[in-house]
Amino acid sequence: MRFDLTDTRREAARKLAGACFVCKVCDGVACRGLIPGFGGVGAGSGFTNNVEALARRKLNLRVLHEEREPDTRIRLFGIDLSMPILGAAVAGVGVNKISDMTEQELADAMVLGPAAAGTLGMGGDGGDPEVFRAGLAAAEHAGGEAIVVIKPRLQPELLTRIEAAKRARVAAIAVDVDAAGLVNMAILKQKVEPKSPTQIRELVNAAGSTPLILKGIMTPDDALLAAEAGVAGIVVSNHGGRALDSTPGTADVLPAVAAAVAGRLTILADGGIRSGVDVVKMLALGADAVLVGRPLAIAAVGGGAEAVTAQLADYAAQLRVAMTLTGCSSIAQIVQHVLWDGGDA
Ligand SMILES: Cc1cc2nc3c(=O)[nH]c(=O)nc-3n(C[C@H](O)[C@H](O)[C@H](O)COP(=O)(O)O)c2cc1C
């Protein structure tokens, strides 16, 4: 591996001073309320709840078996991926004081880094038009092997951005519906709104053959409405605790959401995933694949796309070890029974 992740983090800590403290464990404690910045909104409990909900789950160690070569590959939205771990959208260098890198440099690292690791990254959207433009350009640089996430803007503007994403031949288009009251959009006077099922159906139709994903689904009811509107996938997410304070950890709501819609659409999940062990937990709780946000952004700031690739390779290596020690040779085998049921989770 060319990149030493410790050096990458040291470099990121130097550049991120103030916006993120590059803590040993990225758990949302030091950055509570720092939005704009890297933190969770308000008391920051949505972010810390994500990390705590995962920590509460325990795994069954199972070593008397014949599985030798765990296979981490999956197929998602018709694309073969090397691992069930995607890069989440982390964007807005200016408003979030991410570093002195340009929006394009960050977007390229967050999209080309995952592409080089054989998976997908995401471009974001923000109050500054440059954020969406850079994410889309990064997706084009990756030959369309990326997902772009559009804010729940007023319908005409959202439809225009969907058309631009289709022209870039992206793998999928997401709308982060949980950003309907996002502080960062309000600061830059950008209009966003909650979306009705009728409006979602209009977005699905506009996306056509490009899969449409809703990011920010936290209840079985919203998941069912999403499925009925015909979306291809959802991301169980509380926006890393940045949208609404006092939301539960995503690992806590995922089982009920998965029970409501599994088999009808693809279920992604994010929030506080910090290791291959966390990936196993989220998959066992019902996710088809997961997204990682802040740790990849820290890698991007510290060492660009190559550091993002290295961080993902590290998670994949951890995932293989965790699969071996829980007796899983394929991603499909990571189901409920890998979780210890003697706990309080
Ligand atoms: C600084 C920052 C910027 C973000 N920008 C976006 C964005 O543009 N679009 C989006 O859907 N989510 C955005 N997110 C949320 C992430 O995609 C992700 O949902 C969240 O960070 C949870 O994962 P984590 O705990 O691994 O960071 C952002 C998060 C951070 C910290």
PDBQT file of the ligand as one rigid body, heavy atoms in Angstrom, charges set to zero:
ROOT
HETATM    1  C1  LIG A 401     -18.742  18.246   5.724  1.00  0.00    +0.000 C 
HETATM    2  C2  LIG A 401     -19.848  17.346   5.231  1.00  0.00    +0.000 A 
HETATM    3  C3  LIG A 401     -20.460  17.614   4.008  1.00  0.00    +0.000 A 
HETATM    4  C4  LIG A 401     -21.488  16.791   3.533  1.00  0.00    +0.000 A 
HETATM    5  N1  LIG A 401     -22.059  17.059   2.313  1.00  0.00    +0.000 NA
HETATM    6  C5  LIG A 401     -23.075  16.269   1.861  1.00  0.00    +0.000 A 
HETATM    7  C6  LIG A 401     -23.692  16.513   0.586  1.00  0.00    +0.000 A 
HETATM    8  O1  LIG A 401     -23.328  17.421  -0.159  1.00  0.00    +0.000 OA
HETATM    9  N2  LIG A 401     -24.730  15.693   0.212  1.00  0.00    +0.000 N 
HETATM   10  C7  LIG A 401     -25.156  14.651   1.003  1.00  0.00    +0.000 A 
HETATM   11  O2  LIG A 401     -26.078  13.928   0.641  1.00  0.00    +0.000 OA
HETATM   12  N3  LIG A 401     -24.579  14.397   2.200  1.00  0.00    +0.000 NA
HETATM   13  C8  LIG A 401     -23.555  15.169   2.645  1.00  0.00    +0.000 A 
HETATM   14  N4  LIG A 401     -22.978  14.883   3.855  1.00  0.00    +0.000 N 
HETATM   15  C9  LIG A 401     -23.440  13.704   4.634  1.00  0.00    +0.000 C 
HETATM   16  C10 LIG A 401     -22.700  12.430   4.240  1.00  0.00    +0.000 C 
HETATM   17  O3  LIG A 401     -22.958  12.054   2.904  1.00  0.00    +0.000 OA
HETATM   18  C11 LIG A 401     -23.082  11.219   5.140  1.00  0.00    +0.000 C 
HETATM   19  O4  LIG A 401     -24.472  10.996   5.058  1.00  0.00    +0.000 OA
HETATM   20  C12 LIG A 401     -22.709  11.442   6.590  1.00  0.00    +0.000 C 
HETATM   21  O5  LIG A 401     -21.478  12.110   6.698  1.00  0.00    +0.000 OA
HETATM   22  C13 LIG A 401     -22.747  10.147   7.432  1.00  0.00    +0.000 C 
HETATM   23  O6  LIG A 401     -21.649   9.394   7.385  1.00  0.00    +0.000 OA
HETATM   24  P1  LIG A 401     -20.333   9.462   8.383  1.00  0.00    +0.000 P 
HETATM   25  O7  LIG A 401     -20.754   9.289   9.814  1.00  0.00    +0.000 OA
HETATM   26  O8  LIG A 401     -19.564   8.271   7.868  1.00  0.00    +0.000 OA
HETATM   27  O9  LIG A 401     -19.688  10.761   8.136  1.00  0.00    +0.000 OA
HETATM   28  C14 LIG A 401     -21.927  15.675   4.322  1.00  0.00    +0.000 A 
HETATM   29  C15 LIG A 401     -21.277  15.405   5.542  1.00  0.00    +0.000 A 
HETATM   30  C16 LIG A 401     -20.250  16.213   5.994  1.00  0.00    +0.000 A 
HETATM   31  C17 LIG A 401     -19.578  15.859   7.305  1.00  0.00    +0.000 C 
ENDROOT
TORSDOF 0
